[in-house]
Amino acid sequence: MSYDNWKDKISEFKVKDVRGLSGNFFPALKKLAMKIEKDNGLEVIQTFDPIPLYEVMEDLGFEHHTEKVDDHEFHAYFYRIEVKQPTKDIPMRPVALTNMPIIDDGLGEVAVQFWDLTWSDENRFLDYETRLLLSLTNAVGAGRMRQATRELVKGYIHGIDSRALDDVFELFAWNQGIGYFSSEIGPSTLFNAYKTIKKMEEKGVERPEICAKLKEEFGEKNPDVKVI
């Protein structure tokens, strides 16, 4: 179905203006979207093109159409063509991007476009899992353990084999030294997440249960992981 088939209904859509909001308001937005019935819609107003929302809303059965009112006002219309339960596990959306418009609206638009180019563009050669592992290792090298933990959790939930994580942590010890590994990586939230995976796998716990454990203990509720 195209926008032309439902554009006359947008005046009836629920409206959510998220301009100026920072932090992780996405769960509340997704909860609102899940309550919307078929043939109804939601209008989201943001200072930039809300690209990170599109995949998630599509997974719930929504089509979308976005209009740019001016340089810093976008109206994204989501119309529910079918009621679907989410099939994609898309943890840890890039909520930190919402901090950029606080500094400058133009910076917010640049940041979200850059994120889309890096993570969603179909012309990327490396597969998503490999890019997550590279991002994880780069984050550790830069001392950003919060980001590294997020990439590990996203990677495992997306399907990365824990044996790949074994290789990554072995390379940390080789490239950065046993001393650094022992004092900085070993006690980190990142390594605790890795140990959780390994221990649960050794006990024969099924992957979905491990993923649920990671989201609970190393997701947005964890102060060493969340971004606001």
One Martini backbone bead per residue (centre of mass of N, CA, C, O) as a GRO file, in nm:
protein
  228
    1MET     BB    1   0.098   0.035   0.021
    2SER     BB    2   0.047   0.368  -0.026
    3TYR     BB    3   0.025   0.689   0.072
    4ASP     BB    4  -0.228   0.757  -0.106
    5ASN     BB    5  -0.421   0.553   0.061
    6TRP     BB    6  -0.368   0.732   0.365
    7LYS     BB    7  -0.339   1.054   0.368
    8ASP     BB    8  -0.643   1.129   0.466
    9LYS     BB    9  -0.574   1.015   0.781
   10ILE     BB   10  -0.353   1.191   0.938
   11SER     BB   11  -0.545   1.374   1.117
   12GLU     BB   12  -0.605   1.103   1.312
   13PHE     BB   13  -0.343   1.083   1.433
   14LYS     BB   14  -0.126   1.029   1.652
   15VAL     BB   15   0.082   1.254   1.851
   16LYS     BB   16   0.454   1.277   1.864
   17ASP     BB   17   0.663   1.503   2.031
   18VAL     BB   18   1.038   1.478   2.038
   19ARG     BB   19   1.138   1.747   2.068
   20GLY     BB   20   1.407   1.777   2.302
   21LEU     BB   21   1.444   1.490   2.357
   22SER     BB   22   1.615   1.270   2.574
   23GLY     BB   23   1.711   0.971   2.563
   24ASN     BB   24   1.510   0.673   2.626
   25PHE     BB   25   1.198   0.700   2.455
   26PHE     BB   26   1.136   0.447   2.277
   27PRO     BB   27   0.972   0.241   2.446
   28ALA     BB   28   0.720   0.427   2.464
   29LEU     BB   29   0.677   0.448   2.157
   30LYS     BB   30   0.642   0.145   2.104
   31LYS     BB   31   0.405   0.099   2.294
   32LEU     BB   32   0.215   0.287   2.142
   33ALA     BB   33   0.230   0.143   1.864
   34MET     BB   34   0.119  -0.142   1.962
   35LYS     BB   35  -0.182  -0.011   2.018
   36ILE     BB   36  -0.227   0.025   1.730
   37GLU     BB   37  -0.446  -0.016   1.491
   38LYS     BB   38  -0.561  -0.104   1.218
   39ASP     BB   39  -0.587   0.176   1.015
   40ASN     BB   40  -0.377   0.334   1.183
   41GLY     BB   41  -0.181   0.608   1.344
   42LEU     BB   42   0.148   0.783   1.357
   43GLU     BB   43   0.295   1.091   1.466
   44VAL     BB   44   0.632   1.210   1.423
   45ILE     BB   45   0.824   1.467   1.580
   46GLN     BB   46   1.133   1.599   1.448
   47THR     BB   47   1.456   1.749   1.380
   48PHE     BB   48   1.487   1.474   1.227
   49ASP     BB   49   1.528   1.203   1.052
   50PRO     BB   50   1.379   0.899   1.189
   51ILE     BB   51   1.542   0.635   1.092
   52PRO     BB   52   1.556   0.430   1.345
   53LEU     BB   53   1.234   0.369   1.326
   54TYR     BB   54   1.160   0.216   1.064
   55GLU     BB   55   1.230  -0.085   1.118
   56VAL     BB   56   1.055  -0.119   1.371
   57MET     BB   57   0.779  -0.037   1.248
   58GLU     BB   58   0.776  -0.246   1.025
   59ASP     BB   59   0.779  -0.492   1.225
   60LEU     BB   60   0.471  -0.393   1.323
   61GLY     BB   61   0.313  -0.294   1.035
   62PHE     BB   62   0.440  -0.031   0.909
   63GLU     BB   63   0.416   0.251   0.734
   64HIS     BB   64   0.593   0.531   0.567
   65HIS     BB   65   0.599   0.902   0.590
   66THR     BB   66   0.808   1.186   0.510
   67GLU     BB   67   0.822   1.532   0.617
   68LYS     BB   68   0.976   1.844   0.536
   69VAL     BB   69   0.917   2.149   0.669
   70ASP     BB   70   1.214   2.201   0.764
   71ASP     BB   71   1.537   2.184   0.865
   72HIS     BB   72   1.398   2.119   1.185
   73GLU     BB   73   1.128   1.955   1.060
   74PHE     BB   74   0.976   1.637   1.111
   75HIS     BB   75   0.718   1.425   0.960
   76ALA     BB   76   0.621   1.105   1.072
   77TYR     BB   77   0.423   0.859   0.909
   78PHE     BB   78   0.235   0.587   1.060
   79TYR     BB   79   0.089   0.298   0.902
   80ARG     BB   80  -0.128   0.031   0.979
   81ILE     BB   81  -0.162  -0.268   0.783
   82GLU     BB   82  -0.063  -0.454   1.029
   83VAL     BB   83  -0.059  -0.688   1.293
   84LYS     BB   84   0.258  -0.721   1.449
   85GLN     BB   85   0.492  -0.906   1.585
   86PRO     BB   86   0.797  -0.891   1.675
   87THR     BB   87   1.089  -1.042   1.497
   88LYS     BB   88   1.300  -0.832   1.573
   89ASP     BB   89   1.604  -0.796   1.747
   90ILE     BB   90   1.652  -0.446   1.849
   91PRO     BB   91   1.891  -0.343   2.030
   92MET     BB   92   2.005  -0.054   2.114
   93ARG     BB   93   1.940   0.217   2.023
   94PRO     BB   94   2.054   0.544   1.909
   95VAL     BB   95   1.986   0.759   2.158
   96ALA     BB   96   2.233   0.961   2.157
   97LEU     BB   97   2.136   1.131   1.910
   98THR     BB   98   1.939   1.319   2.083
   99ASN     BB   99   2.179   1.513   2.180
  100MET     BB  100   2.258   1.679   1.926
  101PRO     BB  101   2.020   1.896   1.905
  102ILE     BB  102   2.103   2.047   2.164
  103ILE     BB  103   2.343   2.177   2.023
  104ASP     BB  104   2.236   2.109   1.712
  105ASP     BB  105   2.023   2.050   1.462
  106GLY     BB  106   2.227   1.986   1.234
  107LEU     BB  107   2.385   1.773   1.392
  108GLY     BB  108   2.154   1.572   1.417
  109GLU     BB  109   2.127   1.512   1.113
  110VAL     BB  110   2.417   1.421   1.061
  111ALA     BB  111   2.427   1.188   1.267
  112VAL     BB  112   2.194   1.010   1.147
  113GLN     BB  113   2.316   0.982   0.865
  114PHE     BB  114   2.580   0.850   0.955
  115TRP     BB  115   2.452   0.606   1.089
  116ASP     BB  116   2.309   0.499   0.837
  117LEU     BB  117   2.562   0.462   0.664
  118THR     BB  118   2.714   0.265   0.860
  119TRP     BB  119   2.455   0.046   0.933
  120SER     BB  120   2.236   0.052   0.660
  121ASP     BB  121   2.392   0.044   0.414
  122GLU     BB  122   2.399  -0.165   0.127
  123ASN     BB  123   2.717  -0.095   0.047
  124ARG     BB  124   2.827  -0.261   0.250
  125PHE     BB  125   3.060  -0.520   0.280
  126LEU     BB  126   3.048  -0.579   0.560
  127ASP     BB  127   2.911  -0.741   0.789
  128TYR     BB  128   2.743  -0.673   1.073
  129GLU     BB  129   2.908  -0.848   1.271
  130THR     BB  130   3.189  -0.742   1.197
  131ARG     BB  131   3.131  -0.444   1.265
  132LEU     BB  132   3.076  -0.494   1.564
  133LEU     BB  133   3.356  -0.606   1.634
  134LEU     BB  134   3.513  -0.356   1.545
  135SER     BB  135   3.369  -0.162   1.737
  136LEU     BB  136   3.451  -0.302   1.993
  137THR     BB  137   3.762  -0.279   1.961
  138ASN     BB  138   3.773   0.027   1.925
  139ALA     BB  139   3.649   0.097   2.200
  140VAL     BB  140   3.867  -0.029   2.374
  141GLY     BB  141   4.106   0.137   2.256
  142ALA     BB  142   3.944   0.413   2.360
  143GLY     BB  143   3.797   0.343   2.647
  144ARG     BB  144   3.487   0.241   2.559
  145MET     BB  145   3.306   0.026   2.743
  146ARG     BB  146   3.016   0.093   2.688
  147GLN     BB  147   3.018   0.046   2.384
  148ALA     BB  148   3.138  -0.239   2.385
  149THR     BB  149   2.902  -0.373   2.535
  150ARG     BB  150   2.683  -0.308   2.328
  151GLU     BB  151   2.814  -0.465   2.093
  152LEU     BB  152   2.814  -0.741   2.223
  153VAL     BB  153   2.513  -0.770   2.272
  154LYS     BB  154   2.420  -0.723   1.982
  155GLY     BB  155   2.590  -0.948   1.854
  156TYR     BB  156   2.473  -1.194   2.003
  157ILE     BB  157   2.175  -1.142   1.933
  158HIS     BB  158   2.243  -1.150   1.615
  159GLY     BB  159   2.463  -1.429   1.613
  160ILE     BB  160   2.723  -1.441   1.745
  161ASP     BB  161   2.978  -1.636   1.812
  162SER     BB  162   3.157  -1.701   2.098
  163ARG     BB  163   3.422  -1.773   1.947
  164ALA     BB  164   3.471  -1.485   1.848
  165LEU     BB  165   3.506  -1.368   2.133
  166ASP     BB  166   3.750  -1.526   2.210
  167ASP     BB  167   3.937  -1.399   2.001
  168VAL     BB  168   3.909  -1.106   2.094
  169PHE     BB  169   4.019  -1.144   2.388
  170GLU     BB  170   4.291  -1.260   2.304
  171LEU     BB  171   4.380  -1.002   2.148
  172PHE     BB  172   4.382  -0.816   2.385
  173ALA     BB  173   4.610  -0.960   2.538
  174TRP     BB  174   4.819  -0.933   2.308
  175ASN     BB  175   4.801  -0.614   2.234
  176GLN     BB  176   4.774  -0.497   2.557
  177GLY     BB  177   4.822  -0.696   2.769
  178ILE     BB  178   4.800  -0.849   3.071
  179GLY     BB  179   4.789  -0.605   3.257
  180TYR     BB  180   4.559  -0.452   3.120
  181PHE     BB  181   4.356  -0.679   3.123
  182SER     BB  182   4.347  -0.718   3.435
  183SER     BB  183   4.276  -0.405   3.515
  184GLU     BB  184   4.048  -0.328   3.275
  185ILE     BB  185   3.888  -0.577   3.149
  186GLY     BB  186   3.822  -0.793   3.364
  187PRO     BB  187   3.637  -0.578   3.554
  188SER     BB  188   3.439  -0.532   3.337
  189THR     BB  189   3.132  -0.526   3.191
  190LEU     BB  190   3.220  -0.661   2.934
  191PHE     BB  191   3.339  -0.925   3.067
  192ASN     BB  192   3.080  -1.002   3.219
  193ALA     BB  193   2.916  -1.058   2.966
  194TYR     BB  194   3.097  -1.276   2.854
  195LYS     BB  195   3.082  -1.468   3.102
  196THR     BB  196   2.782  -1.515   3.088
  197ILE     BB  197   2.782  -1.662   2.822
  198LYS     BB  198   2.982  -1.893   2.891
  199LYS     BB  199   2.838  -2.012   3.141
  200MET     BB  200   2.564  -2.072   3.005
  201GLU     BB  201   2.671  -2.254   2.782
  202GLU     BB  202   2.802  -2.469   2.971
  203LYS     BB  203   2.499  -2.535   3.088
  204GLY     BB  204   2.299  -2.538   2.824
  205VAL     BB  205   2.182  -2.278   2.750
  206GLU     BB  206   1.977  -2.116   2.563
  207ARG     BB  207   2.004  -1.847   2.366
  208PRO     BB  208   1.743  -1.684   2.438
  209GLU     BB  209   1.811  -1.678   2.743
  210ILE     BB  210   2.077  -1.527   2.717
  211CYS     BB  211   1.965  -1.275   2.582
  212ALA     BB  212   1.776  -1.197   2.813
  213LYS     BB  213   2.003  -1.163   3.022
  214LEU     BB  214   2.157  -0.939   2.878
  215LYS     BB  215   1.924  -0.731   2.869
  216GLU     BB  216   1.887  -0.721   3.180
  217GLU     BB  217   2.205  -0.674   3.278
  218PHE     BB  218   2.321  -0.518   2.980
  219GLY     BB  219   2.134  -0.287   2.948
  220GLU     BB  220   1.961   0.010   3.007
  221LYS     BB  221   1.970  -0.047   3.328
  222ASN     BB  222   2.269  -0.019   3.309
  223PRO     BB  223   2.487   0.233   3.405
  224ASP     BB  224   2.740   0.109   3.220
  225VAL     BB  225   2.550   0.122   2.936
  226LYS     BB  226   2.382   0.347   2.924
  227VAL     BB  227   2.223   0.616   2.745
  228ILE     BB  228   2.134   0.991   2.773
   0.00000   0.00000   0.00000
